[in-house]
């Protein structure tokens, strides 16, 4: 990944202890992001709208192959959890393979590309490979005057089409329970699994829309391991990040950015998590974890998709 001009940085001097491999574990739905600049005819053919994201259905069956055949594409290892652990590894830099990732892919060409892209990101990906469904993909159809899918100055218009496919086929008994894989789980000390549900609604918090109050209620939910206090972190886009600990609820302002410098906000949340985890594995204070999350998100929203320059400017 080539650097795309100078990146903003709030320099934070930290003393890092040496990390071992496989200390951070992530598990989720791996997708191969297929990014391409397309024309309006292509969007119209598949009924796509700009600045939209949908799940693929029957009318999109041929979309992914046509995208590859008709346009110049760029591939990236994607999916929410995989994006986050990929950003964490980028923030950490050395050693490689600090991060372990589990998920399900197909035994196909897209699966082979995804394995290669995860390797290039220095993530220790151990995929469950099966023949029932093809590798999950996300088509990022970009329109506008931009010449590249990942490197340009003006904000792009993107239409995202996700096909989960193999990502939904993970088999615990055939992968997670295998001795060599479970040893990797036991080797980790920090674990991350993304949840897609609307948490507040599911927990019956409808009576309040106050994000601080929701964070306090979430912090107070029953916890299996009572020896460790729960920390709740809620991001709100350009608004303050809310953090609830056993002592208080704190608002942390995000890094400022000019509107015309924002290229793509789709990967911001995943990037925040990655930055946060990159410091959590070092046992740095919570404030440093938040700062790293804000930094990573600030870098990613200046680029298309969850991509980043060769190295972070975060110390």
C-alpha positions in Angstrom: 0.0 0.0 0.0 1.5 3.3 -1.1 1.4 6.4 0.9 -1.2 9.0 -0.3 0.4 12.3 0.6 1.1 13.6 4.1 -1.3 12.2 6.8 -2.5 14.2 9.8 -1.1 13.1 13.1 -1.4 14.0 16.7 1.9 12.6 18.0 1.6 10.7 21.1 4.8 9.3 22.6 4.4 5.8 24.0 6.7 3.2 25.4 5.9 -0.1 23.7 6.8 -3.5 25.1 7.7 -6.2 22.6 4.6 -8.0 21.5 4.4 -11.7 20.6 2.6 -13.1 17.7 -1.1 -14.1 17.9 -1.8 -11.9 20.9 -4.9 -10.4 19.3 -7.7 -12.6 18.1 -10.5 -11.6 15.7 -13.4 -13.7 14.3 -16.0 -12.6 11.9 -17.3 -12.5 8.3 -14.4 -12.3 5.8 -15.2 -10.5 2.6 -13.0 -9.8 -0.5 -13.5 -6.1 -1.3 -13.6 -5.7 -5.1 -13.2 -1.9 -5.8 -13.5 -0.4 -9.3 -14.5 2.9 -10.9 -17.6 2.2 -12.9 -19.9 4.0 -15.3 -23.6 4.9 -14.8 -24.7 2.2 -17.2 -23.2 -0.4 -14.9 -25.1 1.0 -11.9 -28.3 1.2 -13.9 -28.0 -2.4 -15.1 -28.0 -3.7 -11.6 -30.3 -1.2 -10.1 -27.7 0.4 -7.9 -27.8 3.8 -6.3 -24.8 6.0 -5.5 -23.8 6.4 -1.8 -25.8 3.3 -0.9 -25.0 -0.2 0.5 -27.1 -3.3 0.0 -26.9 -7.1 0.3 -26.8 -8.8 -3.1 -29.8 -10.7 -4.3 -30.6 -12.8 -7.4 -30.3 -9.9 -9.9 -26.7 -9.3 -8.7 -25.5 -12.8 -9.4 -23.4 -11.8 -12.4 -22.3 -8.4 -11.0 -19.1 -9.5 -9.3 -17.7 -11.4 -12.3 -18.7 -8.6 -14.7 -17.0 -6.1 -12.5 -13.7 -8.0 -12.7 -14.0 -8.5 -16.5 -15.1 -5.1 -17.5 -13.2 -2.7 -15.2 -9.9 -2.3 -13.6 -10.3 -3.6 -10.0 -8.4 -3.5 -6.8 -8.7 -6.2 -4.1 -8.6 -5.8 -0.4 -9.2 -8.1 2.6 -12.5 -6.8 4.0 -15.4 -7.5 6.3 -15.9 -5.5 9.5 -13.8 -7.6 12.0 -11.1 -8.3 9.4 -10.9 -4.6 8.6 -10.4 -3.8 12.3 -7.7 -6.4 13.0 -6.0 -5.4 9.7 -5.8 -1.8 10.9 -4.6 -3.0 14.3 -1.7 -4.9 12.7 -0.9 -1.8 10.5 -0.7 0.4 13.6 1.5 -2.1 15.4 3.7 -2.8 12.4 6.2 -5.2 14.0 6.2 -8.1 14.7 4.0 -9.4 11.9 1.2 -11.7 12.7 0.4 -10.1 16.0 -3.2 -10.7 14.9 -5.0 -14.0 14.3 -8.2 -14.0 12.3 -10.8 -16.8 11.8 -13.6 -16.8 9.3 -15.1 -18.9 6.5 -14.3 -18.7 2.7 -14.8 -20.8 -0.4 -12.3 -22.9 -2.2 -12.2 -20.6 -5.3 -10.3 -17.8 -7.0 -11.7 -15.1 -4.8 -10.7 -17.2 -1.7 -7.2 -17.5 -3.0 -7.0 -13.7 -3.5 -8.4 -13.0 -0.1 -5.7 -15.3 1.5 -3.0 -13.4 -0.4 -4.4 -10.0 0.7 -4.6 -11.0 4.3 -1.0 -12.2 4.1 0.1 -8.9 2.5 -1.5 -7.2 5.5 0.6 -9.4 7.8 -2.5 -10.9 9.4 -2.3 -14.5 10.5 -5.6 -15.6 8.9 -6.7 -19.2 9.4 -9.8 -19.6 7.2 -12.3 -22.4 7.3 -12.5 -23.4 3.6 -15.5 -25.2 2.2 -17.2 -25.9 -1.2 -20.8 -25.2 -0.3 -20.7 -21.5 -0.9 -18.3 -19.1 -2.8 -16.1 -16.7 -0.9 -18.0 -13.7 0.4 -17.4 -10.5 -1.6 -18.2 -6.8 -1.4 -18.3 -4.8 -4.7 -17.4 -1.2 -4.2 -18.7 0.5 -7.3 -17.2 4.0 -7.5 -18.4 6.8 -9.7 -17.1 10.3 -10.4 -14.0 11.8 -11.9 -11.6 9.8 -9.7 -8.9 7.8 -11.5 -8.2 5.3 -8.8 -10.3 3.2 -6.5 -8.1 4.0 -3.5 -6.1 7.1 -4.1 -7.7 10.5 -5.1 -8.4 13.9 -3.7 -12.1 14.4 -4.2 -14.7 12.5 -2.3 -16.1 9.5 -4.3 -19.6 8.2 -4.7 -19.8 4.6 -3.8 -22.3 1.9 -4.1 -21.6 -1.2 -2.0 -23.0 -4.6 -2.8 -22.2 -7.3 -0.3 -22.6 -11.0 -0.9 -22.0 -12.9 2.4 -22.1 -16.4 0.9 -19.3 -18.5 2.5 -19.1 -16.0 5.4 -22.3 -17.5 6.7 -21.0 -21.1 6.5 -18.6 -21.2 9.4 -18.6 -24.5 11.3 -17.4 -24.4 14.9 -16.8 -28.2 15.1 -14.8 -28.3 11.9 -12.6 -25.3 12.6 -12.7 -23.6 16.0 -12.7 -26.9 17.9 -9.7 -28.3 16.0 -6.7 -28.6 18.3 -4.3 -26.5 16.3 -6.9 -23.7 15.9 -8.0 -23.7 19.5 -4.4 -23.3 20.5 -4.3 -20.0 18.7 -7.4 -18.9 20.6 -5.7 -19.8 23.9 -2.6 -18.0 22.8 -4.4 -14.6 22.5 -5.0 -12.2 25.4 -7.4 -9.8 23.6 -10.4 -10.9 21.6 -12.6 -9.0 19.2 -15.9 -10.0 17.5 -18.1 -7.4 15.9 -21.8 -7.4 16.5 -24.2 -6.0 14.0 -27.4 -5.8 16.1 -28.9 -2.5 17.3 -27.7 -3.1 20.9 -29.7 -0.5 22.7 -33.0 -1.6 21.2 -32.3 -5.3 21.9 -31.5 -4.5 25.6 -34.7 -2.5 26.0 -33.1 0.9 26.2 -35.8 2.6 24.0 -36.8 5.0 26.8 -33.6 7.0 26.3 -31.7 8.3 23.3 -29.0 9.9 25.5 -25.8 8.1 24.4 -24.2 8.7 27.7 -27.1 7.2 29.5 -27.1 4.2 27.2 -23.4 3.7 27.8 -24.0 3.8 31.6 -26.9 1.2 31.3 -24.7 -1.0 29.1 -21.8 -0.9 31.6 -24.2 -2.1 34.3 -25.4 -5.2 32.4 -24.7 -8.6 34.0 -21.1 -9.8 33.4 -19.8 -13.3 33.7 -16.2 -12.3 34.7 -16.9 -10.0 37.6 -13.1 -9.7 38.4 -12.7 -7.4 35.4 -14.7 -4.2 35.1 -16.6 -3.6 31.8 -15.6 -0.6 29.7 -18.1 0.6 27.1 -17.0 2.7 24.1 -19.5 4.3 21.7 -18.4 6.1 18.6 -20.7 8.7 17.0 -19.0 9.7 13.7 -17.9 13.3 13.9 -19.4 13.7 17.4 -17.6 12.9 20.6 -16.6 9.3 21.5 -18.4 8.2 24.7 -16.6 6.0 27.2 -18.2 4.5 30.3 -16.1 3.0 33.0 -16.9 2.0 36.6 -16.0 5.5 37.8 -17.6 7.8 35.2 -18.7 8.5 31.6 -16.3 10.6 29.6 -16.7 12.3 26.2 -13.5 12.4 24.0 -13.6 14.7 21.0 -12.5 13.3 17.6 -9.7 14.8 15.6 -10.8 17.8 13.5 -10.8 17.4 9.7 -12.0 19.7 6.9 -15.1 18.5 5.0 -13.3 18.7 1.7 -10.6 16.3 3.0 -13.0 13.5 3.7 -13.0 10.9 1.0 -14.9 7.9 2.4 -16.4 7.4 5.9 -17.4 3.8 5.4 -14.4 2.3 7.1 -14.2 4.8 10.0 -15.8 2.6 12.6 -13.7 -0.4 11.8 -10.5 1.7 11.8 -11.3 3.2 15.2 -11.6 -0.3 16.6 -8.3 -1.3 15.0 -6.5 1.7 16.4 -8.0 1.1 19.8 -7.0 -2.6 19.9 -3.5 -1.8 18.7 -2.9 0.0 22.0 -5.0 -2.3 24.2 -2.7 -5.2 23.5 0.1 -3.2 25.0 -2.0 -2.5 28.1 -1.8 1.2 27.5 -4.2 3.5 29.4 -7.7 3.8 28.0 -7.1 7.4 26.9 -4.2 6.3 24.6 -6.4 3.6 23.1 -9.1 6.2 22.3 -6.5 8.5 20.8 -5.1 5.7 18.6 -8.7 4.9 17.5 -9.3 8.5 16.6 -6.0 8.7 14.7 -6.7 5.5 12.7 -10.2 6.6 11.8 -8.9 10.1 10.7 -6.4 8.4 8.4 -8.9 6.0 6.8 -11.6 8.6 6.0 -9.1 10.4 3.8 -8.9 7.4 1.6 -11.4 5.1 -0.2 -12.4 2.0 1.6 -10.5 0.6 4.6 -7.0 1.3 3.1 -4.0 3.0 4.6 -0.5 4.2 3.8 2.6 2.1 4.3 3.1 3.1 7.9 1.3 5.1 10.6 2.6 8.4 11.9 1.5 7.6 15.5 4.0 7.5 18.3 
